Amino acid sequence: MNPMKDPAVASIDRPGGAREKWLATATAMVGTFSMVLAATILNVALPGLMRIFAVDQQTVQWLVTGFLAAMTTAMVANAWCVERFGIRTTYVAAMVVFCAGSVLGACSPDIGWLIVARILQGAAAGLIQPLGMLVIFRVFAEGERGKGFGIYGLGVILAPAIAPVIGGLLVDLVSWRATFLIALPACAVGLPMALAHLPGRDDTLPVRRLDVAGLVLLAGTLAVLLWALSSGPKIGWDRFAVQGGLIAGGLGLAAFLVWEWFAPSPLLELRVFRSPAFVGGFLLTLVLGGGLYASTYLIPLYLQQVKGMMPSGTGLLLLPGGLAMAATFPVAGWLTDRVARSVPILCGGALFIASCALMGGIDAATGIPWLLLWILVGRVGLGLMMPPVTAGSLLLLEPHEVPQASGAINFGRQLGSSLGVSLISIVLDVASGSHRDGFALLDEAARRAALAHGYDVAFLTLAGVFAVSLSALGLMRQSR
């Protein structure tokens, strides 16, 4: 779409236009806020859902990975939806699907329907989240985009900051079902705002055909791969079905990339990867997504399963870190426009690595204040990294490449998120299980000791992966 032909965007050049760009940004923030709130609010309820539905950790993690996998798949269809229907209609339709999934989740009679509800929510989130990045790139000048991302991120990151507190209180005082309904008021605000302030479709531009084959191939690949990763710890990695699933998932992902390279109208424009800066940013985004969601998955489970905290107490402990991360975003956005992007990225990476390493040394004697501090340090680190990684990835691209590149960046973040949760769940299960086997008599204290060991290994694994990933920063040196 041509932004100068769209009155909702071109109005920024007329009197009152500055107000309009902030209203458009606020609308995108409301939509993304609802989606991120839904993605994270259920985490504090996972230990309780394991007991209520009598399922193990590998099953309940599908409530997270199902959401993220659906988001990843829908995200690559976002560019086509925007071309075909426009930002406004895509936003409104996704909000309606999200509301339907939320109501279904609140009414679900078993874990199967609950997973279906999460998949619907994730699909809606996949359509809405890239819109925020696209709106900012269209309504802000190049020198202001860091500020735009910082303000947008501040609003968006408030969702995971307050989600654990809200979720914990709802679980303790009402029911886990209420966590599915809490985002509906934000949806009710976002829908009229979208109709008033988001741009519609540009009828002068051609619409590419939807790459149905690529969409089906990606969805099938993620489903098979995540099934194999979740089934391995339960039925054994030596099973033919699990090994076949892993091989099929790897081949499917390779086939998807080959198809997208040659497809006339690809879902994922791989030619943007010709920019080394974009490749570096994509790799960092992949690991950032994995680190954010893997740690968000691990910490509430640890606090409840090992420390024995209630969901509301867990949420309150996570609140300072979430607020610190939100407060860091504007600072990181300001730094992105003024200093070499490697500075906040390296500083943020070092803080997150230190946080995970410290969390990897926790034991029964570790006090709650220390846990609160280490969580806060890690969240500040992630907040410092996200704006410069995103802005640096897209800086050297041509304007017409930005929509596809923003979709690829969001795809990388969500692919990293879904794989990160699945892989860290495996590390936790294997590490705690192998440690548990060393006890001759398994009592409650021994069970907690085994779980604590598993969490230690999982956090140290996150620290190691993050440390290695910072080498991708060398590819971003072209982006200042």
N, C-alpha and C positions, 0 to 999 in steps of 0.2 A: 504494500500500500504506500502511496505517496503522501507523506504527512502534510505537505502544503495544500493538498487537495481536500483534506479532511477538515471540516469546520471546527470539529471539537479539539483538533490539535493546532490548526493554523491560528486559532483565536489567541494564542499566546503572543502573537505579534501585534495585537490590537489593544486598545485601552481595556484594562481589566483582565488581560490575558494571563498575567502572572498569577492571579487568583485562580483562574481556570486550571492551570497546570498543577497547582497544589490540590485542587479538588479531584482532578483525575488521579493524582498520586494517592490521595486519601482513599479513593474508591478501590484502587488496586490493593492498598494496605488492608482494607476491611475484608476483602475476599481472601487474601492470603492469610490474614489473621485467623479466619474461621477454619481454613484448611490445616494450618499448622497447629492450632489448638486441638483439632480432632486427631491429628497424627500423634500428639504427645500426651494428651490428657489421660489416655487409657493405661499408660505405663504403670502408674501407681496401683492400678487395680489388678494387674496380672497375677500376683501371688494369690489374691483372693479368688480370681477366676479359675486358677488351677485347682483350688479346693472345691469350689462350687460345682464345676463340671467334671471333676475327677479326671483331669488330664495332666500330662507331664509338661516340662518346660519346652520340649521340642514341638509340642502341639500348640501351646498357647502363644509361642513366638510367631505363629502364622497370623495372629491378629496384628502384628507389626509388619512382618514381611509381605503379607497379602496386600495390605494397604500400600506399602512402598512399591511393590512390583506392579500393581495396577496404576499407580501414579507414574511410574517410569514408562509404562507402555502408552498411556494416554498422553504423556508429555510430548512424545515425538509426533503425535497427530495435531498438536496445537497449531503449528504454522499453517497447515492446510485448513484447519477450522477458521483461523483468523482470515485467511485469504477468501475462503468460501462464504463465511457468514459475518465476518467483522468481529472486532474486539468485544463490542457491546453484547451481541447475540451469544457469542461463545461464553462470555462471563455469566449471562443470565441462565442459559441452558445448564451449564455446569453447576450453578447454585441450586437449581431445581433437583438435579440428580443427587447432589450432596444432601439436600434435605430429605429426600426419599430414603437414602441410605441411613441417615441418622435415625429416622423413625423406625426403620426396620431393625436397626441395632438395639434400640430401646425395647423393642417387643420380642426379640429373639428368644426362642424356647431352648435352644441348645447351641453348642459351640460351632456347629456347621453353619447355621444361619447367621451367627455372629461374624464368622469369617466372610460370608457373602456380603453382609452389610459393610464391613471394612473395605472390601474390594470396591464396592460402589462409591464409598467416600474417597478412596484413593484415586479412582478414575476421575472424579470431579476435581480433586486437588491437582491432578496432572494437567488438566486443561487450564486451570486458573493461575497456578503459580508462575508460569513463564510470562503471563500478561504484564505483571508488575515490572519486570526487567524491560520489556518492550515499550511500555508506556514511558518509563524514565528516559530511555534512549531517544524517544521521539519528542518529548516535551522539554528536555533540558539541553542546553548547549554543552559542548564537549568539556569546557572548563568547570562546569557545574555538576557534572554527572557523579563525581565522588560524593558531593554533598547530597545529591538526590538519592544515591544508594544508601548513604548513611542515615538519612531521615526515614526512608522507606524501611530500611533494616531495623531501625529503632522501633517502629510500630509493629513490624512483623515479629521481631524477636521477643516482644513482650508476651506473645502467646505461649511459647514454651517456658517463659519465666514464671508466669502465673498458673499455667496448666497443672503442674503437680499439686499446688496448693488447692486450687478449685477441685481437682479430681479427688484428692485425698479427703477433703471435707465432704464432698458428695458421697463418696463411698462409705465413709464412717457414719454420716448423719442421715443419708437418704438411701441410695442404692447405686451400684455400679451402672445401672440402666440410665441414671440421670446424666452420666458423663456423655451420653450420645445426644442429649437434647440441649446441652448448655450453649452450643454454638449457633443454635437456630435464631436467637435474637440478632446476632451479628449479620446473619444472612438476610433477615428482614430489613436491616438498615442498608446492606449492600445492594440489594436489588433496585430500589428506587434511585440510589446514587448512580448506579451503572446506566440506567435509562437516561439520566440527566447529564452525565459528565463524560462517559466513555465514547470514543469515536465509533461510528458505524462502519459498514463495509464501503470500500471504494469501488463503485461499479465500473470505473474506467480500466481497471486492471484485470488481466486474464486470471483464471483460476486453474491451477494444476489439478490433474486427476489424483484422487486419493490412492496412495500406495497400499492397497489392501493386502497384497501378498507380503509386503514388508511388515505390516502391522500384525498379521497373523503369525508370521515367522518369529517376530520378537516376543509376542505374548506366549506362544508355545514354548519357545526356548527358555524364557524366564520361569515358566511354570514347571517345566521338567527339571531344570537346574536347581531351583529352590526346593522342589520335592526331594530330589536326591540328597541335597545337603541336609535337609531336616530328617530324612529317613535313615541316613547312615548311622547315627548314634543309636537309633532305636532297634534296627533290625540287622545291623552289621555292615561294615564297609566292604566285606568280601562277598556280599550278595550280588548276583548277576544283575538284578533290577537296579540296584544302587549304582554299580559301576557303569552299567549301560546308560543310566540317566545322566551321570556325569559326562560320559563321552558324548552322548547325544546333545547335552547342553552346550558343551564346548564347540562341537561341530555346528550346532544351530547358530551360535553367536557368530562364528566365522562366516557361515552362509549368509547371515543377515548383513554383515558388513560388506561382503562381496556384492550381494544384491543391491544394497544401497549405493554402491559406487557406480554400478552400471544402469540402475533404474532411471527412466526418463524423468520421473517426478519423485525423487526420494523423500522419505520421511526425515531422514537425517542426512544433511548435506555434508559429506565427508571431505569435500574439497577445501573447507575452511581449515582442515588440519594441515594444510600446506604451510601455514604460519607457525614457526617454532614457538612463538610466544603463546599462541592459542593452545598448542599441544601441551606446553608446560602448565598453563592454567587449567586445562582439562584434567590432567593427571592430579594436580593438587586438589582440584574440586572433587574428583573421585574419592580421594582419601579424606578430604574434609567432610564429605557427606557420610562416609563410613565411620569416621571418628565421632562426629556429632551424635548420630543415631545409635551407634554401638554403646557409647558411654551413657547416653540417655536411657538405653535399655538396661544396662548393667546396674547402674547406681540404685534405682528404686528396688530392684530385686535384692541387691546386697543388703540394703538398709532393713528390709523386712525379713528376709530369710536368715540372715546372720546376726544382725543387731536386734531383731525382734521388734522393730518400730511399727507403729500403726500407719496406715496410708496418709492420714492427715499430718502426722509428725514428719513423715518422709517428704511430703510436699513443702512443709515449712522449712525443712533443712535445705531443700533444693532452691528455694526462692531467692536467697541472696546471690547465688551464682547466676541465676537467670537474669536478675535485675542488673548485675554487673556486666553481663554480656550485652544486654540491651543498651546500657549506658556507654559501652565501648564502641558501638557501631558508629555513632556520629564522629567520635574522635578518629576512628580508623578511616572514615570517609574524608575527613579534613586532611589527614596525613596523606591519603591517596592522591590528592590534588597538589601536594606541596613537596613531598620527598620521594626518593627512590622507593618504588613499591617493595623492593626486597627488604627494606627496614622493618615495616610493620609485619610482614610475612614471617621473617626470621624470628622476630621477637615473640610473635604470637605462637609460632610453632614450638619455640623453646619452652614457653609457659605451659602449653598443653602437654608436651612430653614430660616435663617435670611433674605436672599434676598426675598423669597416669602412672609414672614411676613411683611417686609417693603413695598413690592408692594401691599400688602393687605390693607395698610393704605393710598393709594394714593387718592387725590381728585383734584378738578379743580385748586387749588392753588399750587400743587406740581410742582416744576420746572423741566425742561428737564435735567439739570445737575444731579439732584438727581436720576432721573430715569436711566440715563446712568450708574451712580455709582452702583445702586442696581442690575441692570442687569449684570454688570461686576462681582460683588461679587458672584452672583449665578453661572455664567459660570465658574469662577475659582473653585468653590466648586465641580461642576460636573467633571471638568477636573482632580481634585485631586482624585476623587473616582474611576473612570473607570479602569485605569490600575491595581491597587491593587485588586479590586474586581474580575477582569477577571483572573489575574494570581493566586490569592489565591484560586479561585474556582477549578482550574485544577491541582494545584500543587501535591496533594496527590493521583492522579489517576494513574493507570498503563498506560504506553505509548499506548497500543492498545485501551485504552478507550478514548484517547484525541479527535480523530475525532468526535465520537458520542457526547462526552461531549461538545465540542466546538459548535456543531450544536444545542445542548440543550440550551447552554448559549445564542446563537444568537436568538433561538426561544423565549426564555424568554424575551429578550430585545424587540423584535418586538411585541410579544403578549402584553407586558406592554405598548408599544407605541400605538398600535391600540386601546386597551381598555382605555388607559389614555386619548387620544384625545376624544374618544366618551363620556367617563364619565365626563371629565371636560367641554365638550360642554353642557352636560345636566345640570351640576351645574350652568354654566353661564346663560343658558336659563331660568332655574327655578328662580334663584336669581334675575336676572334683571326683569323678568316678574312679580314676586310677588311684587317687589319694585315699579314697574311701576303702579301696580293696586292701590297703595296708593295715586296717584295724581288724583284730581278731573278734572283737565284740563291738557291734555297731549300736551305740546308744545315741541319745539326742546330742550330747556334747561332741561325740565323734562325728556325727552327721554334720553339725555346724562347722567343725574343724575342717572337714573335707570340703564343704562348700566354700569356706573362707580361702582355702588353698586354691580352689578353682578360680575364684574371683581375683586373687593375686596374680595368677598366671594370665588371666584374661586382660587385666589392666597393663601388665608388663608387655604383653603382645601388642596392645594398642600403641604403647610408647615406642616400641621397636619399629613397627610399620610406619608410624608417623615420622620418625627420625630418618628412615630411608627415603621416604617420599619427598623430603625437602630438597633432594638432589635435583628434582624437576624444576626448581627455581632457576637453574642455570639457563633453561630454555626461554625464560621470560625476560632475560636481560635486555632484549630489544625494546621492551615496553617502558623503559626509563626506570 
